[in-house]
Amino acid sequence: MLTYDLNERPEKQPLYEFLYERIRDDIVEGRLAPGSRLPGKRSLANHLGASTNTVMRAYDTLLAEGFLCAQERRGYFVEKVNYAPKPKAKMRANPGKPSAREKETEARIDTRGTRTSLDLFPASIWGRCMREALSLPTDELMRAIPHQGLAELRRALCDYLYRNRGIEASPDQVVIGPGTEVLFDQLLVLLGSHAKFAFEDPGYRKLETIADLRGTPWERVRSDESGVRVDELERTGASFVRTAPANLFPQGRVMPVKRRIELFEWANAEAGRSIVEDDYDSEFRYGSKPFSPLFAEDVNDKVVYMNAFSKTLAPSFRIGYMILPPRLLARYESSIALFSSAVSSFEQYALARFIEKGHFERQVYRLRNHYRKTKALVTEALSSSDLGSILDIERCDAGTHLLVNVRTGLSNDEARARGRKAGMRLSFLEDYTDLQKPGEQSSCRLVLNYAGITEDNLDDVIGALTTVFM
């Protein structure tokens, strides 16, 4: 079976074109011999996690250019071609030289949204929970766990969510998985390629790529300071919308009651509509008492709830969960349930104990206090520095980042390049949106994650930012 990593596709290149180029290169370079038969369109689409239409368009292009021939009822076969492609640089293994992706982590200062305060991870307590898990009877620890995840962990999560987020759900509704992205991919499989998604703009972009890989149609919907605009959502004809009402990233706002009501009215207007609620960073709210999740307010089974532990524990902690409404749970049982749980039973047992014994609640409380103090510290340091005369810090009610408007003649790309020279990785609001068009930029709007900033490196951060913008 042909295997290609579709994640390597350049951001703006159509998926079918990327697949066409990979197959063409394999034919030209002799990895696919003349006369060899290619997989059927549906088989290759299922194998790659793409749509049948994507494979069909790639095959049609190869047919038109003479790289393939089609034989009725037999399939597609490789033609003999004399084609001299542009020579490519040879890839040589060099264990001592990191890849470009690995180099991304080498910046001395990284203020992007993926950072956390790793020093606050309760390593000794987590180690104790792991040892308790390993001390369980061998037959209990080694047996296969349910496809939805360990029952003990699902019960512990339901108890925690009821106490802290007002969510009433049965453990049967909970699905454990290795992070939000994988769970979202499962949800797309569950809903089928006919389900059109809408994503907030600005917002988290990785899920759009996952939808592309599944062949799921989607569209971005303009958001304002209250969240996704329901009038714009109605226009798209989408049946599902992904939103993060507890933290409208990167604006750092919380969706107000009026917009929540409008969103529910949209979902309730047609039987096939649903809301996918990502409650990421909901633990970090610094103003008034946080609103209940949409899931807790839902009376018509219209909300799918998602969350993960990557920010409250560590980015490498690959456990997330989603809660399905009853109408989708039945569909899950008849489709996705054939897959085994993708999260180690050891970690699930340990996390169940970590939550049951109150360690997770204490960890969240500790982090919330720490980030509240860090936010105040960074805000004061920026305002009192030389940068204070050229920047405005916008209001952020949730999360672990600041939105900083820097009045400068630099473009984002120029500021990013200067940041690299200063050993700093920067991200900007425009990295998460298409709303601002080229040529309209009059300032740089930094998305400054302060979770990895401490009193020890604060001066270094301010100094690097000063080097970039002054």
C-alpha positions as CSV (number, residue, x, y, z in Angstrom):
1,M,0.0,0.0,0.0
2,L,1.3,3.5,-0.9
3,T,2.1,5.4,2.3
4,Y,2.7,9.2,2.4
5,D,2.7,11.6,5.3
6,L,0.0,14.1,4.3
7,N,1.1,16.4,7.2
8,E,4.2,17.3,5.1
9,R,2.0,19.1,2.7
10,P,2.8,22.9,2.4
11,E,0.1,24.9,4.1
12,K,-1.6,26.4,1.0
13,Q,-1.1,23.4,-1.4
14,P,-4.2,21.4,-2.3
15,L,-4.2,17.9,-0.8
16,Y,-4.8,16.2,-4.1
17,E,-1.9,18.1,-5.7
18,F,0.5,17.0,-2.9
19,L,-0.6,13.3,-3.4
20,Y,-0.2,13.6,-7.1
21,E,3.4,14.9,-6.8
22,R,4.3,12.1,-4.3
23,I,3.0,9.3,-6.7
24,R,4.5,11.0,-9.7
25,D,7.9,11.2,-8.0
26,D,7.7,7.5,-7.1
27,I,7.0,6.6,-10.8
28,V,9.7,8.8,-12.2
29,E,12.4,7.6,-9.7
30,G,11.5,4.0,-10.3
31,R,10.0,3.1,-6.9
32,L,6.8,2.2,-8.8
33,A,7.8,0.0,-11.7
34,P,6.0,0.2,-15.1
35,G,3.0,-2.1,-15.1
36,S,2.6,-2.2,-11.3
37,R,-1.0,-1.8,-10.1
38,L,-2.0,1.1,-7.8
39,P,-4.4,0.7,-4.9
40,G,-8.1,1.3,-5.5
41,K,-9.3,4.9,-4.8
42,R,-11.3,4.0,-1.7
43,S,-8.6,1.7,-0.3
44,L,-5.9,4.4,-0.6
45,A,-8.2,7.0,0.7
46,N,-8.9,4.9,3.8
47,H,-5.3,4.1,4.3
48,L,-4.1,7.7,4.1
49,G,-7.0,9.2,6.0
50,A,-8.0,11.3,3.0
51,S,-11.2,11.6,1.0
52,T,-11.9,9.4,-2.0
53,N,-12.4,12.6,-4.0
54,T,-8.8,13.7,-3.1
55,V,-7.3,10.4,-4.4
56,M,-9.5,10.4,-7.5
57,R,-8.3,13.9,-8.5
58,A,-4.7,12.9,-8.0
59,Y,-5.2,9.8,-10.1
60,D,-7.0,11.8,-12.8
61,T,-4.1,14.2,-13.0
62,L,-1.6,11.3,-13.4
63,L,-3.8,9.8,-16.1
64,A,-4.0,13.1,-18.0
65,E,-0.2,13.5,-17.9
66,G,0.5,9.9,-19.0
67,F,1.9,8.5,-15.8
68,L,-0.9,6.0,-15.4
69,C,-3.3,4.1,-17.5
70,A,-6.7,2.8,-16.5
71,Q,-8.0,-0.7,-17.4
72,E,-11.7,-1.3,-17.1
73,R,-12.6,-3.4,-14.1
74,R,-9.0,-3.9,-13.3
75,G,-7.8,-0.5,-11.9
76,Y,-4.9,1.9,-12.4
77,F,-1.5,0.8,-13.7
78,V,1.9,2.6,-14.0
79,E,3.0,3.6,-17.5
80,K,6.6,3.5,-18.7
81,V,7.7,7.1,-18.9
82,N,10.9,8.9,-19.9
83,Y,10.9,11.9,-17.6
84,A,13.8,13.7,-16.2
85,P,12.8,15.5,-13.0
86,K,14.7,18.2,-11.3
87,P,17.4,16.5,-9.2
88,K,16.8,16.6,-5.5
89,A,19.4,17.0,-2.8
90,K,20.1,13.7,-1.2
91,M,19.0,13.2,2.4
92,R,21.9,11.9,4.6
93,A,21.5,10.6,8.0
94,N,23.2,12.8,10.5
95,P,22.4,11.9,14.1
96,G,24.3,14.9,15.4
97,K,22.4,17.5,13.4
98,P,18.8,18.2,14.5
99,S,16.0,18.6,11.9
100,A,14.3,21.9,11.2
101,R,11.4,20.9,13.4
102,E,13.7,20.0,16.2
103,K,15.5,23.4,15.9
104,E,12.2,25.1,16.6
105,T,12.6,24.2,20.3
106,E,16.2,25.6,20.5
107,A,15.2,29.3,21.0
108,R,16.4,30.6,24.3
109,I,13.0,32.3,24.9
110,D,9.8,30.8,23.6
111,T,6.6,32.9,24.2
112,R,4.3,30.8,22.0
113,G,1.1,29.3,23.4
114,T,2.4,25.8,23.8
115,R,4.6,26.6,26.8
116,T,3.8,25.7,30.4
117,S,5.5,26.1,33.8
118,L,7.2,22.7,33.9
119,D,8.7,23.4,37.3
120,L,5.2,23.2,38.8
121,F,4.5,19.7,37.7
122,P,4.0,17.6,40.9
123,A,6.6,14.9,39.9
124,S,6.8,13.2,43.3
125,I,3.1,12.9,43.8
126,W,2.6,11.6,40.2
127,G,5.4,9.1,40.8
128,R,3.6,7.9,43.9
129,C,0.4,7.4,41.9
130,M,2.3,5.5,39.2
131,R,3.8,3.2,41.9
132,E,0.3,2.6,43.3
133,A,-0.9,1.7,39.8
134,L,2.0,-0.7,39.3
135,S,1.2,-2.4,42.7
136,L,-2.2,-3.5,41.4
137,P,-2.8,-7.2,40.9
138,T,-1.1,-8.3,37.6
139,D,-4.3,-9.6,36.0
140,E,-6.1,-6.3,36.7
141,L,-3.3,-4.2,35.4
142,M,-2.5,-6.2,32.3
143,R,-5.9,-7.0,31.0
144,A,-7.3,-5.1,28.0
145,I,-9.2,-2.0,29.0
146,P,-12.5,-0.8,27.5
147,H,-12.3,1.1,24.2
148,Q,-13.7,4.2,25.9
149,G,-11.0,4.1,28.5
150,L,-10.5,2.8,32.1
151,A,-13.8,2.8,34.0
152,E,-12.1,4.1,37.2
153,L,-10.7,7.1,35.3
154,R,-14.0,7.9,33.6
155,R,-15.8,7.8,37.0
156,A,-13.1,10.0,38.6
157,L,-13.4,12.6,35.8
158,C,-17.2,12.7,36.1
159,D,-16.9,13.3,39.9
160,Y,-14.4,16.1,39.3
161,L,-16.4,17.8,36.6
162,Y,-19.5,17.7,38.6
163,R,-17.8,19.4,41.6
164,N,-15.8,21.9,39.6
165,R,-17.5,22.6,36.3
166,G,-21.2,21.7,37.1
167,I,-21.2,19.0,34.5
168,E,-23.5,16.0,35.0
169,A,-22.5,13.1,32.8
170,S,-22.4,9.3,33.0
171,P,-19.0,7.6,32.8
172,D,-20.5,5.8,29.8
173,Q,-20.5,9.1,27.9
174,V,-16.8,9.7,28.5
175,V,-14.2,8.7,25.9
176,I,-10.5,8.8,26.9
177,G,-7.9,9.4,24.2
178,P,-4.3,10.6,23.5
179,G,-5.1,14.3,23.3
180,T,-7.7,16.6,21.9
181,E,-6.5,16.3,18.3
182,V,-6.9,12.5,18.2
183,L,-10.3,12.7,19.8
184,F,-11.4,15.4,17.3
185,D,-10.2,13.0,14.5
186,Q,-12.3,10.3,16.0
187,L,-15.3,12.6,16.1
188,L,-14.9,13.4,12.4
189,V,-14.9,9.7,11.6
190,L,-18.0,9.3,13.8
191,L,-19.9,12.2,12.1
192,G,-18.9,11.2,8.5
193,S,-17.5,13.4,5.7
194,H,-20.9,14.9,5.0
195,A,-20.8,16.9,8.2
196,K,-19.6,20.5,7.5
197,F,-17.6,22.2,10.3
198,A,-17.2,25.8,11.2
199,F,-14.1,27.1,13.1
200,E,-13.7,30.4,14.9
201,D,-11.5,33.0,13.2
202,P,-9.3,33.9,15.0
203,G,-8.7,30.6,16.6
204,Y,-6.8,27.3,16.9
205,R,-5.8,26.2,13.4
206,K,-4.5,22.6,13.7
207,L,-8.1,21.1,13.7
208,E,-8.6,22.5,10.2
209,T,-5.7,20.4,9.0
210,I,-7.2,17.3,10.6
211,A,-10.5,18.1,8.9
212,D,-8.7,18.3,5.6
213,L,-7.0,15.0,6.1
214,R,-10.5,13.4,6.8
215,G,-12.0,15.1,3.8
216,T,-14.4,17.0,6.0
217,P,-15.6,20.3,4.5
218,W,-15.1,23.3,6.8
219,E,-15.2,27.1,6.8
220,R,-13.9,29.8,9.1
221,V,-16.4,32.0,10.8
222,R,-15.6,35.5,12.0
223,S,-15.5,36.0,15.7
224,D,-15.7,39.2,17.7
225,E,-14.9,39.9,21.4
226,S,-17.9,37.8,22.4
227,G,-17.0,34.8,20.3
228,V,-18.2,33.2,17.1
229,R,-20.7,35.5,15.3
230,V,-23.9,33.5,14.9
231,D,-25.1,35.4,11.9
232,E,-21.9,34.5,10.1
233,L,-22.2,30.9,11.3
234,E,-25.7,30.7,9.8
235,R,-24.4,31.8,6.5
236,T,-21.9,29.0,6.2
237,G,-24.5,26.2,6.2
238,A,-22.3,24.3,8.7
239,S,-23.9,21.6,10.9
240,F,-21.1,21.7,13.6
241,V,-19.1,24.5,15.1
242,R,-16.0,24.2,17.3
243,T,-15.8,26.9,20.0
244,A,-13.9,27.5,23.2
245,P,-16.3,29.7,25.2
246,A,-14.2,29.6,28.4
247,N,-11.1,31.0,26.6
248,L,-11.7,32.6,23.2
249,F,-8.1,32.2,22.1
250,P,-6.1,34.3,21.3
251,Q,-8.4,37.2,22.4
252,G,-8.4,35.8,26.0
253,R,-12.1,36.6,26.5
254,V,-15.0,34.6,27.9
255,M,-18.1,34.1,25.8
256,P,-20.9,36.2,27.5
257,V,-24.4,34.8,28.3
258,K,-26.1,36.6,25.4
259,R,-23.8,35.0,22.8
260,R,-24.2,31.6,24.5
261,I,-28.0,31.9,24.1
262,E,-27.6,32.8,20.4
263,L,-25.4,29.8,19.9
264,F,-27.9,27.4,21.5
265,E,-30.7,28.9,19.4
266,W,-28.6,28.2,16.3
267,A,-28.0,24.6,17.4
268,N,-31.6,24.0,18.3
269,A,-33.0,25.4,15.1
270,E,-32.2,22.2,13.1
271,A,-32.0,18.6,14.3
272,G,-28.5,17.9,12.7
273,R,-26.6,20.8,14.4
274,S,-24.2,20.4,17.3
275,I,-21.6,22.4,19.2
276,V,-18.1,21.0,19.9
277,E,-16.9,22.7,23.1
278,D,-13.2,22.7,23.8
279,D,-12.8,23.7,27.4
280,Y,-9.1,24.0,27.2
281,D,-7.6,26.5,29.7
282,S,-11.0,26.8,31.4
283,E,-9.1,26.3,34.8
284,F,-7.3,29.6,34.3
285,R,-9.9,32.4,34.8
286,Y,-8.8,35.4,36.8
287,G,-11.8,37.7,36.9
288,S,-15.2,36.8,38.2
289,K,-16.4,33.2,38.8
290,P,-16.3,31.3,35.5
291,F,-19.4,30.5,33.6
292,S,-20.6,26.9,33.4
293,P,-19.6,25.0,30.3
294,L,-22.1,24.9,27.5
295,F,-22.3,21.2,28.1
296,A,-23.7,21.9,31.6
297,E,-26.4,24.2,30.2
298,D,-27.4,21.9,27.3
299,V,-30.9,20.4,27.6
300,N,-31.2,19.1,24.0
301,D,-28.1,16.9,23.7
302,K,-26.4,19.4,21.3
303,V,-22.9,19.7,22.9
304,V,-19.8,17.6,22.6
305,Y,-17.4,18.4,25.4
306,M,-13.6,18.1,25.1
307,N,-10.6,18.8,27.4
308,A,-7.1,17.6,28.1
309,F,-4.3,17.7,30.7
310,S,-1.5,19.1,28.6
311,K,-1.7,22.6,30.3
312,T,-2.6,21.6,33.8
313,L,0.0,18.8,34.0
314,A,2.5,18.9,31.1
315,P,2.5,19.1,27.3
316,S,3.9,15.6,27.0
317,F,1.0,14.3,29.1
318,R,-1.0,12.8,26.2
319,I,-4.4,12.2,27.8
320,G,-7.6,14.0,26.8
321,Y,-11.2,13.2,27.0
322,M,-14.5,14.0,25.3
323,I,-18.1,13.6,26.6
324,L,-20.7,12.6,24.0
325,P,-24.4,13.4,24.2
326,P,-26.6,10.3,24.2
327,R,-27.6,10.6,20.5
328,L,-23.9,10.5,19.4
329,L,-23.0,7.9,22.0
330,A,-25.1,5.2,20.2
331,R,-23.4,6.0,17.0
332,Y,-20.0,5.8,18.7
333,E,-20.8,2.3,20.0
334,S,-21.6,1.0,16.5
335,S,-18.5,2.5,14.8
336,I,-15.5,3.9,16.7
337,A,-15.9,1.3,19.5
338,L,-14.2,-1.3,17.4
339,F,-10.8,0.4,18.1
340,S,-8.9,-0.3,21.3
341,S,-8.0,2.4,23.8
342,A,-4.9,4.2,22.7
343,V,-3.8,5.3,26.2
344,S,-1.7,3.1,28.4
345,S,-3.6,1.4,31.3
346,F,-0.7,2.3,33.6
347,E,-1.2,6.1,33.0
348,Q,-5.0,5.8,33.2
349,Y,-4.8,4.0,36.6
350,A,-2.3,6.6,37.9
351,L,-4.4,9.5,36.7
352,A,-7.6,8.1,38.2
353,R,-5.8,8.0,41.6
354,F,-4.3,11.4,41.1
355,I,-7.8,12.8,40.6
356,E,-9.6,10.7,43.3
357,K,-7.2,11.8,46.0
358,G,-7.7,15.5,45.2
359,H,-4.2,16.0,43.8
360,F,-5.5,17.4,40.5
361,E,-7.7,20.0,42.2
362,R,-4.8,21.2,44.3
363,Q,-2.6,21.3,41.2
364,V,-5.1,23.5,39.4
365,Y,-5.5,25.8,42.4
366,R,-1.7,26.1,42.6
367,L,-1.3,26.8,38.9
368,R,-4.1,29.4,38.9
369,N,-2.5,31.3,41.7
370,H,0.9,31.1,40.1
371,Y,-0.3,32.3,36.7
372,R,-2.3,35.1,38.3
373,K,0.9,36.4,39.9
374,T,2.9,35.9,36.8
375,K,0.4,37.8,34.7
376,A,0.6,40.8,37.0
377,L,4.4,40.6,37.1
378,V,4.8,40.5,33.3
379,T,2.2,43.2,32.8
380,E,4.0,45.5,35.2
381,A,7.4,44.8,33.8
382,L,6.3,45.5,30.2
383,S,4.5,48.7,31.2
384,S,7.4,50.1,33.2
385,S,10.1,49.2,30.6
386,D,11.2,51.3,27.6
387,L,8.6,49.4,25.6
388,G,5.8,50.9,27.7
389,S,5.6,54.0,25.5
390,I,4.9,52.0,22.3
391,L,2.6,49.1,23.5
392,D,-0.9,48.6,24.8
393,I,-1.8,45.4,26.7
394,E,-5.3,44.3,25.8
395,R,-7.7,42.8,28.3
396,C,-7.4,39.0,28.6
397,D,-9.7,37.3,31.1
398,A,-8.6,33.7,30.6
399,G,-5.7,31.5,29.6
400,T,-2.0,32.1,30.2
401,H,-1.2,34.7,27.5
402,L,-1.4,38.5,26.9
403,L,-2.4,40.2,23.7
404,V,0.1,43.0,23.3
405,N,-0.4,45.7,20.6
406,V,3.1,47.1,19.7
407,R,3.1,50.3,17.7
408,T,6.0,49.7,15.3
409,G,6.9,50.1,11.7
410,L,8.0,46.5,11.6
411,S,6.0,43.8,9.8
412,N,5.3,40.5,11.6
413,D,7.9,38.8,9.5
414,E,10.5,41.4,10.2
415,A,9.8,41.2,14.0
416,R,9.9,37.4,13.8
417,A,13.3,37.5,12.1
418,R,14.6,40.0,14.7
419,G,13.3,37.7,17.4
420,R,15.1,34.7,16.1
421,K,18.4,36.7,16.1
422,A,17.7,37.7,19.7
423,G,17.1,34.0,20.6
424,M,13.3,34.5,20.9
425,R,10.3,32.8,19.2
426,L,7.3,35.1,18.7
427,S,3.8,34.5,17.7
428,F,1.2,37.1,16.5
429,L,-2.6,37.4,16.3
430,E,-2.3,37.0,12.5
431,D,-0.9,33.5,13.0
432,Y,-4.4,32.5,14.1
433,T,-6.6,34.5,11.6
434,D,-7.2,35.5,8.0
435,L,-9.1,38.6,9.0
436,Q,-6.2,41.0,8.6
437,K,-5.2,41.2,4.9
438,P,-1.7,41.9,3.7
439,G,-1.0,45.6,3.5
440,E,-3.3,46.5,6.4
441,Q,-0.9,46.0,9.2
442,S,-0.1,49.1,11.2
443,S,1.2,47.4,14.4
444,C,2.3,44.0,15.7
445,R,-0.2,42.3,17.9
446,L,1.9,39.8,20.0
447,V,0.3,36.7,21.5
448,L,2.6,36.6,24.5
449,N,2.3,33.4,26.6
450,Y,3.6,34.0,30.1
451,A,3.3,30.5,31.4
452,G,7.1,29.8,30.8
453,I,8.2,33.2,32.2
454,T,9.6,33.4,35.7
455,E,11.3,36.0,37.9
456,D,14.6,34.6,36.9
457,N,14.1,35.0,33.1
458,L,11.8,38.0,33.1
459,D,14.6,40.6,32.5
460,D,15.9,38.4,29.6
461,V,12.4,38.4,28.0
462,I,11.9,42.1,28.3
463,G,15.5,42.7,27.0
464,A,14.8,40.5,24.0
465,L,11.5,42.2,23.2
466,T,13.3,45.6,23.5
467,T,16.0,44.5,21.1
468,V,13.2,43.5,18.6
469,F,11.0,46.5,18.7
470,M,13.2,49.5,19.9
